[in-house]
Amino acid sequence: MSGPALALVLCAAAIHAGWNALAKRARAPMAFLWSSVALATLALSPLGLSYLPDEGVPASAMPFLGATIVIHFVYFYALARAYAVGGDLSLVYPVARGLGVALVPVVGVLLLDERPSALGAAGIVLVIAGIVAIALASRLTLSVGAAGRVRGLGWALLTGLTVAAYSLVDKVGVSRLHPLPYLVILGAGMTLLLAPPVLRAGHALAEEWRANWRTILLASCLNLTSYLLVLFAFRLAKTGYVVAARELSIVLSVLIGWRWLGEKNLGRRLVGAAVVLAGVACVALAR
């Protein structure tokens, strides 16, 4: 992976882990995520739309925009549910991100003819192995009464499927439209689709703003920004490499979950995180 692509992805990883931690701490994760995405889309719109071609959105980009809006709607809905039912950050996040890492290279070979080098393939395998280790270590902490964590794991698996899907769609989509307008249109569409479930629980939205408006503003600066960096990286490197290197955020999520959120079982999860880090290093050196 080239230096610029790696730098973009590593910055995105740190930002992504940060806004997920903020969402996990929210009283109403769905309202929190919807508010931050809506604000970020509004703020980016003038700049993003200035990059639209004179003829508007190319016809070739429209199917990918439509698909990614729907997929991201499911992604944010499932992620919010995973956190709302009590799933640990250091369980939900590694499983959700890791499933995407496992699926993207396989589908990338089949659909995009992207064949990783031996070192790149080894790195992807290490990332997957580390994620499995983290998930297994997390499972050891599940007790009979921890129904919320079990449900959180189910929602995390659904989130992971959407990560794989939108990564492949957006890899092609940003080759047809500049990442800035692509992200703005994505954010607007996703905001509209998420509005009904959020507004039906209007009291939760109002309470979230009263309690956490500063955190919502911070998250709005982070969530779409992290993915914008990834969209630019898609233009510079293979999809499987970008998705795998981005999973450095898994290591950060384990540390944040332990240090900031008081989650347990750090030792076993850190072993898995170290394996993930080794895999990221292989991907970074691959061509």
Secondary structure, 3 states (H helix, E strand, C coil): CCHHHHHHHHHHHHHHHHHHHHHHHCCCHHHHHHHHHHHHHHHHHHHHHCCCCCCCCCCCCHHHHHHHHHHHHHHHHHHHHHHHCCCCHHHHHHHHHHHHHHHHHHHHHHHHCCCCCHHHHHHHHHHHHHHHHHHHHHHCCCCCCCHHHHHHHHHHHHHHHHHHHHHHHHHHHCCCCCHHHHHHHHHHHHHHHHHHHHHHCHHHHHHHHHHHHHHHHHHHHHHHHHHHHHHHHHCCCCHHHHHHHHCHHHHHHHHHHHHCCCCCCHHHHHHHHHHHHHHHHHHHHCC
